[in-house]
Amino acid sequence: ITGDIKADDIDAHSNSSIAGNITAKKATLGGKLKGNVNSDKINVRKTAEIEGVLNQKTLSIEEGASLKIKTETYK
């Protein structure tokens, strides 16, 4: 997918490729992502390759994920 995504719940699987920003209440990321994520809850799977800024209330990252990120937590 090329372009921005807005949804309540995003579940990007290990073979997904996204170039764009994501805005969601809950984001589960498992594939390639080049862009920023703004979400209340972000779960990064071990298969994820992410480059961008993560802005969230809660963040969980599985061991093995490949990340080039800046992260900001808000209340």
N, C-alpha and C positions, 0 to 999 in steps of 0.2 A: 504494500500500500504506500502510495506517495500522497501526502497531504495530511491535514490535521484531523483528529478524531475527537468527537465529543459524545460521551455516553455515560450511563449510570454504572455499568460494569464492563470492563475490558478483560479478556482472557487471551493473551497472545501466546500461542504454542511455540514449541522449539523450532519449527521450520518457518515461522513467520518472519517477515522483513518489513519494517515500518520506517519510513523517512518522513517525519513530521512530528507535531506536538500532540500530546494526549491530555485531555481533560476528562476526568471520571471520578465517581465517588469511590470506586474500588478498581485497582489495576493490578492484574497478575501478568507479569512479563517473563516470557521464556525464550524469545527469539531475538533477532537483531533489531535494535532500535537506535536511530540517530535522531534525537530531538528531546524536547523537554516534557516532563510529566508533572501534572498538577492534580493530586488526588488525595482524598482523606486517608486511604490505606493503600500502600504499595507493597506487593509481594514479588520479590525478584527470585526466579527459579535459577537453579545451577546451570541451566542451558542458555541463560541470557547473555547477550553481548550488548551493552548499553553505553552510549556516549551522549551526555547531555546533563541537564539540571533536573533533579528530583525535588519536588516541593510537596510535603506531605505532613499529616498528623502522626501516622505510624508507618514504620518501614521495617520490613524483614528481608534478609538476604540469605539465600542458601549458599553453602560453601561450594566454590567452583565457578561462580559467576564471573564473567569478564566485564569489568566496569572502568569507564573513564568518566567519572561523574563529579558533580558538586551537589550536595544535598542540603536542604533547608527544611527544618521542622517548624510547623506553626501549631498554635493551640486552638 
